[in-house]
Amino acid sequence: MLNSVAFIPDGNRRYAAKAGISLLQSYQTGTKKAWEVMSWLNQYPKIKTGTFYTLSLENLSRNKLELKILFSVFERELDRVIKSELFSVDDLKLKFIGKINSLPEKLKQKIAKAEEFTENNKSKTINLALGYNGQTEIVDAAKKIALDFNEHKLDLNSLNENSFKKYLYSDFSNPDLIIRTSGTQRLSGFLTYQSSYSELYFSDSFWPEFSKQDLNKAVTEFDERERRFGK
């Protein structure tokens, strides 16, 4: 059953070059696409979690101009969360995962405000990974475990695969399906712990070009696969 789906929205910069538009225009188009995809998820009532790889930890080392463009787009879209009907009418909860403290202060404030605005919504959860790296998440979890152990808050014998997840940035359903756009076939450090048995689907479309038909094709192919979970 497809309960949790994750997206690696790749290809914004290549789309800009292909379409002959600015990087800002491409990111704006890509952000609009994310809103569309979130609304498309409503046609799949069994999907309760959607996770988007919005910005990797490595992306934070990009040139200052590109980051300035990205952060300005993020800030504007976070303001839209409160103004838009999507999250309130569709009852979507918004969560952020990653090294949020590595982000600019103004952006962090808007993130906190958006999470607070949607915290009581229950129909679906939308996770946005910002400043995220899967290996870093595991290392940070190990540090939290060490602290709890030192403070006698944790019995190591009680630690297992499920209880370990509580130390990750957020404890949500492991993705049944991960979709990456742009034809690139790798996970790029996305949900390293959570993706051990995820089905992978690679679309040739750049993220701004990703269509409802592309999503339907990915879901249909998922439904046709046999998942054995190593058994």
Residue pairs with C-beta under 8 A, 6 or more apart in sequence:
1 46
1 176
2 44
2 46
2 47
2 176
2 177
2 219
2 222
2 223
3 46
3 47
3 48
3 49
3 173
3 176
4 47
4 48
4 49
4 50
4 51
4 172
4 173
4 174
4 175
4 176
4 177
5 41
5 47
5 49
5 50
5 51
5 175
5 176
5 177
5 178
5 179
5 219
6 50
6 51
6 52
6 53
6 175
6 177
6 178
6 179
6 190
6 191
6 195
6 198
7 37
7 50
7 51
7 52
7 53
7 178
7 179
7 180
7 181
8 53
8 178
8 179
8 180
8 181
8 187
8 188
8 190
9 30
9 33
9 34
9 52
9 53
9 54
9 181
9 207
9 210
10 180
10 181
10 182
10 184
10 206
10 207
11 181
11 182
11 183
11 184
11 205
11 206
11 207
11 208
11 209
12 23
12 26
12 27
12 29
12 30
12 206
12 207
12 208
13 23
13 26
14 182
14 206
15 26
15 29
15 30
15 206
15 207
15 208
15 209
16 22
16 23
16 25
16 26
18 206
19 26
19 208
21 29
23 66
23 69
24 69
24 73
26 208
27 69
27 70
27 73
28 73
29 208
30 207
30 208
31 73
31 77
33 207
33 208
33 210
34 52
34 54
35 77
35 84
35 86
36 212
37 50
37 52
37 210
37 215
38 50
38 86
38 92
38 126
39 86
39 90
40 212
40 215
41 47
41 50
41 124
42 90
44 219
47 124
48 123
48 124
48 125
48 173
49 124
49 125
49 126
49 127
49 172
49 173
49 175
50 124
50 125
50 126
50 127
51 97
51 126
51 127
51 128
51 129
51 172
51 175
51 191
52 126
52 127
52 128
52 129
53 129
53 132
53 188
53 190
54 74
54 128
54 129
54 130
54 132
55 70
55 74
55 98
55 129
55 130
55 131
55 132
56 129
56 131
56 132
56 133
56 188
56 189
56 190
57 98
57 99
57 102
57 131
57 132
57 133
57 136
57 189
58 133
58 189
59 67
59 70
59 131
60 67
60 102
60 131
62 70
71 103
71 104
71 107
74 107
74 110
74 130
75 106
75 107
75 110
78 107
78 110
78 111
78 113
78 114
79 110
81 87
81 94
81 114
81 117
81 118
82 113
82 114
82 117
86 92
87 94
87 117
87 118
87 121
88 121
90 123
90 124
91 121
91 122
91 123
91 124
92 118
92 121
92 123
92 124
92 125
92 126
93 118
93 119
93 120
93 121
93 122
93 124
93 125
93 126
94 114
94 115
94 117
94 118
94 125
94 126
94 128
95 115
95 125
95 126
95 127
95 128
95 170
95 172
96 111
96 115
96 127
96 128
96 129
96 130
97 127
97 128
97 129
97 130
97 132
97 137
97 168
97 169
97 170
98 129
98 130
98 131
98 132
98 133
98 137
98 169
99 131
99 132
99 133
99 136
100 108
100 111
100 130
100 131
101 108
102 131
103 111
103 130
103 131
111 130
125 172
127 170
127 172
129 190
129 191
132 169
132 189
132 190
133 189
134 187
134 189
134 190
134 191
134 192
134 193
134 195
135 189
135 192
137 168
137 169
137 192
137 193
138 168
138 192
138 193
140 169
141 164
141 167
141 168
141 193
142 167
144 167
145 154
145 159
145 164
145 167
148 154
149 156
164 193
165 171
165 193
165 194
168 193
168 194
174 191
174 194
174 195
174 196
174 197
174 198
175 191
175 194
175 195
175 198
176 198
176 199
176 222
176 227
177 198
177 199
177 200
177 201
177 218
177 219
177 222
178 187
178 190
178 191
178 195
178 198
178 199
178 200
178 201
179 201
179 202
179 203
179 215
179 218
180 186
180 187
180 200
180 201
180 202
180 203
181 203
181 205
181 206
181 207
181 209
181 210
181 214
182 203
182 204
182 205
182 206
182 207
183 202
183 203
183 204
184 202
185 200
185 202
187 195
187 200
191 198
197 227
197 229
197 230
199 222
199 225
199 227
201 218
201 221
201 222
203 210
203 214
203 217
203 218
205 211
205 214
